[in-house]
Amino acid sequence: MTAFNTVRFNLKPGREQEFLDAHQKADRNWPGLRHANLIKTGDQSYCIIGEWDDMDSLANARPFMLQTLETFRDTLEGDTDPVSGPVVLEVK
């Protein structure tokens, strides 16, 4: 069953381009990852949303996601806010 994950990020002032560059450089050829989109949600806030084949694929990719996080962690203000789960109802 399809699964999604999302992570909210708040950036330190002046670090936006560094944050975006790190995401552009990241390898995202992880098994089971269908799509990933980075959304600007405020002046210094972003959210990434990933669509996965299933929860197992998402779980297996967590070490890679954490490895990617380490490439830009110093651009963040505070902690990330990650959540994930399987699709329980397709509304469109």
Phi and psi restraints in degrees (value plus and minus 20) as a CYANA .aco file:
   2 THR   PHI     -74.1   -34.1
   2 THR   PSI     123.6   163.6
   3 ALA   PHI    -152.1  -112.1
   3 ALA   PSI     137.0   177.0
   4 PHE   PHI    -150.1  -110.1
   4 PHE   PSI     131.0   171.0
   5 ASN   PHI    -152.8  -112.8
   5 ASN   PSI     131.4   171.4
   6 THR   PHI    -160.9  -120.9
   6 THR   PSI     125.4   165.4
   7 VAL   PHI    -156.3  -116.3
   7 VAL   PSI     109.0   149.0
   8 ARG   PHI    -116.1   -76.1
   8 ARG   PSI     120.6   160.6
   9 PHE   PHI    -148.5  -108.5
   9 PHE   PSI     118.3   158.3
  10 ASN   PHI    -135.5   -95.5
  10 ASN   PSI     109.0   149.0
  11 LEU   PHI    -118.4   -78.4
  11 LEU   PSI     132.5   172.5
  12 LYS   PHI     -90.9   -50.9
  12 LYS   PSI     127.6   167.6
  13 PRO   PHI     -75.4   -35.4
  13 PRO   PSI     116.6   156.6
  14 GLY   PHI      59.1    99.1
  14 GLY   PSI     -11.7    28.3
  15 ARG   PHI    -130.9   -90.9
  15 ARG   PSI     -10.7    29.3
  16 GLU   PHI     -79.1   -39.1
  16 GLU   PSI     -69.0   -29.0
  17 GLN   PHI     -84.1   -44.1
  17 GLN   PSI     -58.6   -18.6
  18 GLU   PHI     -80.7   -40.7
  18 GLU   PSI     -63.7   -23.7
  19 PHE   PHI     -81.6   -41.6
  19 PHE   PSI     -67.7   -27.7
  20 LEU   PHI     -85.2   -45.2
  20 LEU   PSI     -62.1   -22.1
  21 ASP   PHI     -80.1   -40.1
  21 ASP   PSI     -61.9   -21.9
  22 ALA   PHI     -81.5   -41.5
  22 ALA   PSI     -58.2   -18.2
  23 HIS   PHI     -91.1   -51.1
  23 HIS   PSI     -55.9   -15.9
  24 GLN   PHI     -87.2   -47.2
  24 GLN   PSI     -53.8   -13.8
  25 LYS   PHI    -101.0   -61.0
  25 LYS   PSI     -37.5     2.5
  26 ALA   PHI     -86.6   -46.6
  26 ALA   PSI     117.8   157.8
  27 ASP   PHI     -95.8   -55.8
  27 ASP   PSI     102.2   142.2
  28 ARG   PHI    -140.5  -100.5
  28 ARG   PSI       5.0    45.0
  29 ASN   PHI    -107.0   -67.0
  29 ASN   PSI      33.9    73.9
  30 TRP   PHI    -111.7   -71.7
  30 TRP   PSI     116.1   156.1
  31 PRO   PHI     -74.5   -34.5
  31 PRO   PSI     109.0   149.0
  32 GLY   PHI      72.9   112.9
  32 GLY   PSI     -32.2     7.8
  33 LEU   PHI    -100.9   -60.9
  33 LEU   PSI      97.1   137.1
  34 ARG   PHI    -107.4   -67.4
  34 ARG   PSI     -70.2   -30.2
  35 HIS   PHI    -168.6  -128.6
  35 HIS   PSI     131.6   171.6
  36 ALA   PHI    -163.1  -123.1
  36 ALA   PSI     112.8   152.8
  37 ASN   PHI    -151.2  -111.2
  37 ASN   PSI     116.2   156.2
  38 LEU   PHI    -123.7   -83.7
  38 LEU   PSI     105.5   145.5
  39 ILE   PHI    -137.8   -97.8
  39 ILE   PSI     113.3   153.3
  40 LYS   PHI    -105.1   -65.1
  40 LYS   PSI     100.3   140.3
  41 THR   PHI    -130.4   -90.4
  41 THR   PSI     -22.1    17.9
  42 GLY   PHI    -198.2  -158.2
  42 GLY   PSI    -194.8  -154.8
  43 ASP   PHI     -76.1   -36.1
  43 ASP   PSI     -64.4   -24.4
  44 GLN   PHI    -150.0  -110.0
  44 GLN   PSI       6.7    46.7
  45 SER   PHI    -146.9  -106.9
  45 SER   PSI     123.9   163.9
  46 TYR   PHI    -158.6  -118.6
  46 TYR   PSI     142.8   182.8
  47 CYS   PHI    -162.4  -122.4
  47 CYS   PSI     114.0   154.0
  48 ILE   PHI    -129.0   -89.0
  48 ILE   PSI     118.5   158.5
  49 ILE   PHI    -145.2  -105.2
  49 ILE   PSI     104.9   144.9
  50 GLY   PHI    -134.7   -94.7
  50 GLY   PSI     119.5   159.5
  51 GLU   PHI    -129.3   -89.3
  51 GLU   PSI     111.8   151.8
  52 TRP   PHI    -144.9  -104.9
  52 TRP   PSI     136.3   176.3
  53 ASP   PHI     -79.9   -39.9
  53 ASP   PSI     -60.2   -20.2
  54 ASP   PHI    -187.4  -147.4
  54 ASP   PSI     153.5   193.5
  55 MET   PHI     -85.2   -45.2
  55 MET   PSI     -52.1   -12.1
  56 ASP   PHI     -83.7   -43.7
  56 ASP   PSI     -62.7   -22.7
  57 SER   PHI     -81.8   -41.8
  57 SER   PSI     -63.7   -23.7
  58 LEU   PHI     -82.2   -42.2
  58 LEU   PSI     -67.9   -27.9
  59 ALA   PHI     -81.4   -41.4
  59 ALA   PSI     -60.8   -20.8
  60 ASN   PHI     -86.3   -46.3
  60 ASN   PSI     -44.1    -4.1
  61 ALA   PHI    -109.5   -69.5
  61 ALA   PSI     -27.0    13.0
  62 ARG   PHI     -75.3   -35.3
  62 ARG   PSI     -62.0   -22.0
  63 PRO   PHI     -79.8   -39.8
  63 PRO   PSI     -56.2   -16.2
  64 PHE   PHI     -89.9   -49.9
  64 PHE   PSI     -59.0   -19.0
  65 MET   PHI     -83.6   -43.6
  65 MET   PSI     -62.1   -22.1
  66 LEU   PHI     -86.3   -46.3
  66 LEU   PSI     -57.2   -17.2
  67 GLN   PHI     -82.9   -42.9
  67 GLN   PSI     -61.0   -21.0
  68 THR   PHI     -86.1   -46.1
  68 THR   PSI     -62.3   -22.3
  69 LEU   PHI     -75.4   -35.4
  69 LEU   PSI     -58.1   -18.1
  70 GLU   PHI     -83.6   -43.6
  70 GLU   PSI     -41.2    -1.2
  71 THR   PHI     -96.6   -56.6
  71 THR   PSI     -34.3     5.7
  72 PHE   PHI    -158.0  -118.0
  72 PHE   PSI     -11.3    28.7
  73 ARG   PHI     -73.6   -33.6
  73 ARG   PSI     -56.9   -16.9
  74 ASP   PHI     -89.8   -49.8
  74 ASP   PSI     -28.4    11.6
  75 THR   PHI    -106.0   -66.0
  75 THR   PSI     -28.5    11.5
  76 LEU   PHI    -111.9   -71.9
  76 LEU   PSI     126.2   166.2
  77 GLU   PHI    -121.6   -81.6
  77 GLU   PSI      86.8   126.8
  78 GLY   PHI      62.0   102.0
  78 GLY   PSI    -184.3  -144.3
  79 ASP   PHI    -108.4   -68.4
  79 ASP   PSI     142.3   182.3
  80 THR   PHI    -100.5   -60.5
  80 THR   PSI     146.3   186.3
  81 ASP   PHI    -148.6  -108.6
  81 ASP   PSI      63.0   103.0
  82 PRO   PHI    -111.5   -71.5
  82 PRO   PSI     122.8   162.8
  83 VAL   PHI    -163.4  -123.4
  83 VAL   PSI     135.2   175.2
  84 SER   PHI    -177.2  -137.2
  84 SER   PSI     142.7   182.7
  85 GLY   PHI     154.7   194.7
  85 GLY   PSI     149.1   189.1
  86 PRO   PHI    -100.0   -60.0
  86 PRO   PSI     134.6   174.6
  87 VAL   PHI     -90.1   -50.1
  87 VAL   PSI     109.4   149.4
  88 VAL   PHI    -130.0   -90.0
  88 VAL   PSI     -36.0     4.0
  89 LEU   PHI    -179.2  -139.2
  89 LEU   PSI     101.6   141.6
  90 GLU   PHI    -107.4   -67.4
  90 GLU   PSI      99.6   139.6
  91 VAL   PHI    -117.3   -77.3
  91 VAL   PSI     -30.4     9.6
